Amino acid sequence: MKLSVIGCGYLGAVHAASMASIGHDVVGIDIDAGKIDDLSRGVAPFFEPGLTEILSEGIASGRLSFTTEIAAAAGAAVHFIGVGTPQQKDGYAADLTFVDEAIDALLPSLTPGDIVAGKSTVPVGTASMRAGRVEATGATLVWNPEFLREGWAVQDTIDPDRLVVGVPATSAGERAAEVLRKVYHPAVSKGTPFIVTDFATAELVKVAANAFLATKISFINAMAEIAEVTGADVTLLADAIGHDERIGRRFLGAGIGFGGGCLPKDIRAFSARAEELGRGESVNFLREMDTINLRRRERAVSLVVDALDGSVFGSSITVLGAAFKPHSDDIRDSPGLDVAVRLRGLGANVTVTDPAAVENARRVHPQLTYAQDRDTALRGADAVVLVTEWDEYRRQLSPDHAASLTRGRVIVDGRNALDPAAWRAAGWSYYGMGRP
């Protein structure tokens, strides 16, 4: 099938390459000429495991191409909209400017029978308010939310755990659902749930899922705050309640909280949309979750300050990590990078290292010192702060090796990813989040 993907950022580039990898003919379209040039050469503009390989394979096979010309979308059976929906600069609501621009640009290329499939994360009500513009061309608008995890995005696109398609209650909507089944045939044929809903439900699925995950993370971080004043160990607490099959252990890792380009902005946009609908009280808890999340960053900073006798001024501190999570170079709303900036603001000499995100971090926060090499970053440090749980830090860095490089023996484990006993046995003062 011939497909077009409008918007070649994180979502769009992964989707385009993944669709080509399962056999479709795909054209990716974006107004950023530099990005299109990189993608056309098989160069991923961001770090995502497996993406470079399927980009190169798709281009070499002739099934995948990229362009800045929206007219190239003509003739595609399905047009995916994968543009960004950032938080508005003057509020919590989502900015839908890029969605509207993409749809408007696409309209002249649409023909009767075409399907426009929105993948961007949008507030509930977005699709119904834009369906008429698409239907006027004889095409059909559907909403097909993405459920990508950064670091596993290729896998999640090719082999998702579920597929959701919101369609209008018309024969055209029924036909569109069947076309999307064919688009995702490899996944559907192996039994992946294919859920057909109305527009509103499809839009809510994505934000509700993110809100639930954020709730679990915020809950255990709230428990960490209680653990810190009672002497309890939040990691053992999480293990114990995680054995309850109704709760589960995943996403019960206390630490410095969540970040990235999805969870923070999505729960804020969800809150804003609920207020617009007159049901703000239904999701008031989301605002408290946001507060808990940000408070954990402050706690990590205070642990470092306390460990260095009440002041970090003039101290050398190494921050292990810059990306908001491992297997990514995404620094958007990175809790770890925020901790680094706060320590720098208190007068510390902060060196940040990360296997993938150093250059992105340097562009946004040039006031920090950066080292690509882990051991170089550790050399001479008075304290070390683990903020991103890359294997290079949590599994491949031994306490003895770290001690051979640093000046001090203080480590703050912002992700509770290390073995406290092993580090203390090696002479380190170990501080975890919600741990004795």
C-alpha positions as semicolon CSV with decimal commas, in nm:
position;residue;x (nm);y (nm);z (nm)
1;M;0,000;0,000;0,000
2;K;0,120;0,354;-0,065
3;L;0,132;0,564;0,251
4;S;0,233;0,918;0,337
5;V;0,351;1,041;0,675
6;I;0,318;1,413;0,744
7;G;0,571;1,525;1,002
8;C;0,905;1,349;1,034
9;G;0,999;1,419;1,392
10;Y;1,031;1,140;1,646
11;L;0,687;0,991;1,584
12;G;0,672;1,043;1,208
13;A;1,023;0,927;1,120
14;V;0,984;0,607;1,320
15;H;0,640;0,540;1,175
16;A;0,751;0,599;0,816
17;A;1,055;0,375;0,842
18;S;0,863;0,105;1,029
19;M;0,580;0,098;0,775
20;A;0,835;0,063;0,494
21;S;1,003;-0,220;0,683
22;I;0,682;-0,426;0,676
23;G;0,641;-0,378;0,301
24;H;0,454;-0,054;0,233
25;D;0,567;0,221;-0,004
26;V;0,607;0,526;0,216
27;V;0,686;0,892;0,162
28;G;0,773;1,101;0,465
29;I;0,705;1,474;0,441
30;D;0,834;1,758;0,658
31;I;0,899;2,130;0,615
32;D;1,244;2,102;0,776
33;A;1,480;2,063;0,481
34;G;1,776;1,969;0,699
35;K;1,584;1,689;0,864
36;I;1,462;1,559;0,529
37;D;1,816;1,564;0,391
38;D;1,943;1,359;0,686
39;L;1,659;1,107;0,662
40;S;1,704;1,072;0,287
41;R;2,066;0,971;0,351
42;G;1,959;0,718;0,611
43;V;2,074;0,935;0,900
44;A;1,837;0,942;1,197
45;P;1,811;1,297;1,341
46;F;1,782;1,153;1,692
47;F;1,900;0,845;1,879
48;E;1,660;0,551;1,867
49;P;1,782;0,189;1,870
50;G;1,711;0,010;1,541
51;L;1,596;0,317;1,351
52;T;1,911;0,373;1,145
53;E;1,900;0,014;1,024
54;I;1,541;0,021;0,900
55;L;1,591;0,369;0,752
56;S;1,882;0,245;0,544
57;E;1,700;-0,072;0,443
58;G;1,388;0,118;0,340
59;I;1,576;0,371;0,131
60;A;1,789;0,103;-0,036
61;S;1,479;-0,099;-0,124
62;G;1,309;0,203;-0,281
63;R;1,007;0,167;-0,051
64;L;1,097;0,469;0,162
65;S;1,160;0,828;0,057
66;F;1,149;1,172;0,217
67;T;1,064;1,514;0,078
68;T;0,959;1,865;0,173
69;E;0,691;1,867;-0,099
70;I;0,343;1,801;0,036
71;A;0,223;1,725;-0,317
72;A;0,417;1,398;-0,290
73;A;0,136;1,271;-0,068
74;A;-0,097;1,250;-0,370
75;G;-0,190;0,895;-0,456
76;A;-0,136;0,752;-0,108
77;A;-0,421;0,546;0,032
78;V;-0,354;0,651;0,391
79;H;-0,199;0,975;0,512
80;F;-0,065;0,965;0,867
81;I;-0,041;1,290;1,064
82;G;0,252;1,266;1,304
83;V;0,331;1,626;1,395
84;G;0,405;1,760;1,742
85;T;0,149;1,894;1,988
86;P;0,364;2,089;2,236
87;Q;0,239;2,260;2,547
88;Q;0,123;2,616;2,482
89;K;0,373;2,879;2,591
90;D;0,116;3,065;2,800
91;G;-0,067;2,773;2,958
92;Y;-0,106;2,400;3,008
93;A;-0,319;2,328;2,699
94;A;-0,182;2,153;2,390
95;D;-0,085;2,368;2,092
96;L;-0,259;2,220;1,787
97;T;-0,109;2,462;1,536
98;F;0,102;2,195;1,367
99;V;-0,195;1,957;1,340
100;D;-0,407;2,221;1,167
101;E;-0,124;2,326;0,938
102;A;-0,062;1,965;0,836
103;I;-0,428;1,899;0,759
104;D;-0,467;2,224;0,564
105;A;-0,153;2,155;0,360
106;L;-0,271;1,802;0,285
107;L;-0,625;1,889;0,170
108;P;-0,535;1,971;-0,195
109;S;-0,372;1,629;-0,234
110;L;-0,668;1,430;-0,104
111;T;-0,906;1,240;-0,328
112;P;-1,232;1,056;-0,250
113;G;-1,164;0,737;-0,059
114;D;-0,838;0,855;0,095
115;I;-0,789;0,811;0,469
116;V;-0,625;1,068;0,693
117;A;-0,509;0,898;1,013
118;G;-0,411;1,123;1,300
119;K;-0,140;0,977;1,522
120;S;-0,046;1,286;1,722
121;T;-0,150;1,301;2,087
122;V;-0,438;1,550;2,098
123;P;-0,706;1,670;2,343
124;V;-1,039;1,490;2,327
125;G;-1,264;1,659;2,071
126;T;-0,986;1,741;1,826
127;A;-1,085;1,492;1,553
128;S;-1,457;1,570;1,555
129;M;-1,382;1,941;1,512
130;R;-1,164;1,875;1,207
131;A;-1,341;1,587;1,038
132;G;-1,558;1,812;0,824
133;R;-1,261;1,972;0,650
134;V;-1,131;1,630;0,548
135;E;-1,471;1,490;0,454
136;A;-1,532;1,783;0,218
137;T;-1,267;1,630;-0,011
138;G;-1,433;1,288;-0,004
139;A;-1,164;1,153;0,229
140;T;-1,218;1,016;0,580
141;L;-1,052;1,127;0,901
142;V;-0,971;0,865;1,165
143;W;-0,762;0,882;1,482
144;N;-0,498;0,615;1,537
145;P;-0,302;0,710;1,851
146;E;0,057;0,601;1,901
147;F;0,183;0,420;2,210
148;L;0,556;0,447;2,160
149;R;0,815;0,411;2,432
150;E;1,132;0,600;2,354
151;G;1,409;0,346;2,323
152;W;1,167;0,081;2,198
153;A;0,977;0,286;1,940
154;V;1,063;0,070;1,638
155;Q;0,952;-0,244;1,816
156;D;0,636;-0,074;1,945
157;T;0,542;0,035;1,591
158;I;0,608;-0,294;1,415
159;D;0,488;-0,518;1,697
160;P;0,253;-0,310;1,916
161;D;0,069;-0,443;2,219
162;R;-0,259;-0,299;2,084
163;L;-0,392;-0,094;1,795
164;V;-0,667;0,163;1,842
165;V;-0,856;0,335;1,562
166;G;-1,123;0,596;1,624
167;V;-1,361;0,628;1,327
168;P;-1,684;0,812;1,242
169;A;-2,006;0,614;1,277
170;T;-2,053;0,587;0,899
171;S;-1,992;0,334;0,626
172;A;-1,682;0,535;0,536
173;G;-1,563;0,489;0,893
174;E;-1,617;0,114;0,872
175;R;-1,422;0,099;0,547
176;A;-1,141;0,307;0,697
177;A;-1,110;0,065;0,988
178;E;-1,072;-0,225;0,744
179;V;-0,804;-0,037;0,549
180;L;-0,610;0,025;0,871
181;R;-0,633;-0,347;0,949
182;K;-0,455;-0,409;0,619
183;V;-0,194;-0,143;0,691
184;Y;-0,109;-0,320;1,016
185;H;-0,158;-0,670;0,875
186;P;0,158;-0,828;1,024
187;A;0,055;-0,729;1,376
188;V;-0,316;-0,802;1,327
189;S;-0,246;-1,144;1,176
190;K;-0,055;-1,252;1,489
191;G;-0,344;-1,158;1,715
192;T;-0,260;-0,805;1,827
193;P;-0,583;-0,652;1,963
194;F;-0,735;-0,417;1,705
195;I;-0,982;-0,192;1,883
196;V;-1,225;0,021;1,681
197;T;-1,379;0,311;1,874
198;D;-1,533;0,653;1,827
199;F;-1,312;0,961;1,798
200;A;-1,334;1,066;2,161
201;T;-1,244;0,725;2,302
202;A;-0,941;0,692;2,072
203;E;-0,817;1,035;2,178
204;L;-0,869;0,955;2,546
205;V;-0,693;0,618;2,528
206;K;-0,352;0,778;2,480
207;V;-0,382;1,052;2,743
208;A;-0,554;0,818;2,989
209;A;-0,273;0,564;2,953
210;N;-0,010;0,831;3,011
211;A;-0,203;0,970;3,306
212;F;-0,224;0,624;3,464
213;L;0,148;0,560;3,422
214;A;0,227;0,902;3,566
215;T;-0,004;0,823;3,858
216;K;0,187;0,504;3,943
217;I;0,522;0,684;3,930
218;S;0,392;0,975;4,137
219;F;0,232;0,742;4,390
220;I;0,555;0,559;4,466
221;N;0,743;0,888;4,481
222;A;0,488;1,012;4,735
223;M;0,553;0,695;4,933
224;A;0,926;0,770;4,906
225;E;0,863;1,101;5,081
226;I;0,694;0,916;5,367
227;A;0,971;0,657;5,372
228;E;1,233;0,929;5,411
229;V;1,082;1,055;5,737
230;T;1,006;0,711;5,881
231;G;1,317;0,513;5,791
232;A;1,130;0,277;5,558
233;D;1,277;0,150;5,232
234;V;1,058;0,245;4,936
235;T;1,218;-0,016;4,708
236;L;1,117;-0,299;4,943
237;L;0,775;-0,138;4,979
238;A;0,737;-0,137;4,599
239;D;0,845;-0,500;4,579
240;A;0,592;-0,599;4,842
241;I;0,291;-0,422;4,695
242;G;0,402;-0,514;4,343
243;H;0,337;-0,880;4,415
244;D;-0,032;-0,793;4,428
245;E;-0,140;-0,879;4,072
246;R;-0,392;-0,596;4,082
247;I;-0,106;-0,349;4,126
248;G;0,204;-0,497;3,960
249;R;0,566;-0,390;4,004
250;R;0,621;-0,199;3,679
251;F;0,637;0,181;3,706
252;L;0,678;0,159;4,083
253;G;1,039;0,274;4,075
254;A;1,086;0,572;4,305
255;G;1,341;0,832;4,201
256;I;1,366;1,182;4,063
257;G;1,046;1,144;3,862
258;F;0,937;1,134;3,501
259;G;1,017;1,368;3,216
260;G;1,041;1,362;2,838
261;G;0,822;1,498;2,565
262;C;0,506;1,303;2,652
263;L;0,406;1,242;3,013
264;P;0,456;1,595;3,153
265;K;0,289;1,781;2,868
266;D;0,017;1,522;2,818
267;I;-0,106;1,523;3,177
268;R;-0,101;1,904;3,177
269;A;-0,295;1,918;2,850
270;F;-0,539;1,660;2,988
271;S;-0,598;1,880;3,293
272;A;-0,649;2,186;3,075
273;R;-0,896;2,007;2,849
274;A;-1,092;1,876;3,148
275;E;-1,123;2,236;3,271
276;E;-1,254;2,343;2,929
277;L;-1,513;2,065;2,946
278;G;-1,625;2,177;3,290
279;R;-1,489;1,864;3,458
280;G;-1,162;1,988;3,597
281;E;-1,240;1,838;3,937
282;S;-1,230;1,490;3,780
283;V;-0,857;1,513;3,719
284;N;-0,745;1,748;3,997
285;F;-0,514;1,469;4,111
286;L;-0,306;1,517;3,795
287;R;-0,192;1,859;3,913
288;E;-0,083;1,713;4,247
289;M;0,106;1,440;4,059
290;D;0,290;1,708;3,863
291;T;0,384;1,876;4,190
292;I;0,510;1,552;4,347
293;N;0,714;1,482;4,036
294;L;0,888;1,820;4,044
295;R;0,944;1,795;4,419
296;R;1,160;1,484;4,377
297;R;1,409;1,682;4,174
298;E;1,444;1,923;4,464
299;R;1,495;1,627;4,698
300;A;1,785;1,494;4,489
301;V;1,954;1,833;4,505
302;S;1,905;1,854;4,882
303;L;2,061;1,508;4,925
304;V;2,374;1,627;4,746
305;V;2,388;1,947;4,949
306;D;2,343;1,761;5,278
307;A;2,604;1,502;5,182
308;L;2,858;1,780;5,119
309;D;2,808;1,935;5,463
310;G;2,542;2,185;5,365
311;S;2,698;2,354;5,062
312;V;2,801;2,254;4,711
313;F;2,965;2,587;4,631
314;G;3,298;2,520;4,460
315;S;3,250;2,143;4,471
316;S;3,301;1,925;4,165
317;I;2,994;1,715;4,095
318;T;2,956;1,457;3,821
319;V;2,604;1,391;3,690
320;L;2,564;1,054;3,521
321;G;2,298;1,106;3,256
322;A;2,131;1,384;3,065
323;A;1,853;1,212;2,868
324;F;1,524;1,175;3,053
325;K;1,552;0,796;3,019
326;P;1,807;0,542;2,891
327;H;1,819;0,436;2,523
328;S;1,727;0,789;2,415
329;D;1,893;1,124;2,347
330;D;1,576;1,315;2,440
331;I;1,642;1,586;2,700
332;R;1,296;1,742;2,696
333;D;1,195;1,810;3,057
334;S;1,475;1,582;3,172
335;P;1,465;1,551;3,552
336;G;1,834;1,466;3,562
337;L;1,941;1,765;3,357
338;D;1,722;1,984;3,577
339;V;1,908;1,852;3,883
340;A;2,239;1,934;3,715
341;V;2,128;2,290;3,637
342;R;2,003;2,342;3,994
343;L;2,336;2,226;4,137
344;R;2,519;2,459;3,899
345;G;2,297;2,742;4,022
346;L;2,413;2,670;4,379
347;G;2,772;2,725;4,275
348;A;2,888;2,371;4,203
349;N;3,118;2,283;3,914
350;V;2,897;2,033;3,734
351;T;3,015;1,787;3,471
352;V;2,747;1,596;3,282
353;T;2,800;1,279;3,081
354;D;2,559;1,065;2,879
355;P;2,612;0,797;2,611
356;A;2,375;0,966;2,365
357;A;2,249;1,307;2,484
358;V;2,557;1,520;2,549
359;E;2,530;1,734;2,236
360;N;2,157;1,794;2,283
361;A;2,219;1,896;2,644
362;R;2,510;2,122;2,551
363;R;2,292;2,318;2,307
364;V;2,028;2,388;2,571
365;H;2,248;2,428;2,880
366;P;2,593;2,553;2,771
367;Q;2,670;2,669;3,127
368;L;2,740;2,309;3,228
369;T;3,061;2,117;3,158
370;Y;3,025;1,804;2,945
371;A;3,228;1,490;2,892
372;Q;3,135;1,219;2,646
373;D;3,349;0,964;2,828
374;R;3,217;0,838;3,162
375;D;3,555;0,796;3,329
376;T;3,671;1,140;3,220
377;A;3,358;1,286;3,376
378;L;3,419;1,104;3,705
379;R;3,778;1,209;3,747
380;G;3,824;1,442;4,045
381;A;3,458;1,456;4,147
382;D;3,362;1,528;4,508
383;A;3,020;1,371;4,454
384;V;2,844;1,165;4,188
385;V;2,473;1,180;4,102
386;L;2,311;0,903;3,897
387;V;2,011;1,048;3,715
388;T;1,966;0,826;3,405
389;E;1,986;0,450;3,451
390;W;2,199;0,358;3,152
391;D;2,364;0,015;3,183
392;E;2,698;0,194;3,155
393;Y;2,627;0,338;3,501
394;R;2,404;0,090;3,679
395;R;2,568;-0,238;3,572
396;Q;2,907;-0,162;3,418
397;L;3,041;0,085;3,675
398;S;3,187;-0,083;3,983
399;P;3,221;0,109;4,311
400;D;3,594;0,032;4,325
401;H;3,656;0,162;3,974
402;A;3,459;0,477;4,044
403;A;3,658;0,529;4,366
404;S;3,983;0,511;4,170
405;L;3,873;0,816;3,970
406;T;3,687;1,045;4,208
407;R;3,815;1,266;4,487
408;G;3,515;1,219;4,714
409;R;3,311;0,911;4,802
410;V;2,957;1,046;4,785
411;I;2,699;0,901;4,548
412;V;2,336;1,006;4,518
413;D;2,132;0,742;4,336
414;G;1,849;0,937;4,179
415;R;1,701;0,623;4,024
416;N;1,755;0,368;4,302
417;A;1,938;0,166;4,038
418;L;2,249;0,073;4,234
419;D;2,322;-0,181;4,509
420;P;2,358;0,026;4,828
421;A;2,543;-0,251;5,015
422;A;2,806;-0,286;4,743
423;W;2,876;0,086;4,726
424;R;2,889;0,128;5,103
425;A;3,120;-0,171;5,134
426;A;3,357;0,005;4,895
427;G;3,368;0,308;5,124
428;W;3,105;0,524;4,959
429;S;2,839;0,731;5,133
430;Y;2,535;0,611;4,942
431;Y;2,210;0,812;4,930
432;G;1,899;0,676;4,759
433;M;1,551;0,818;4,703
434;G;1,323;0,701;4,983
435;R;1,583;0,455;5,116
436;P;1,742;0,454;5,462
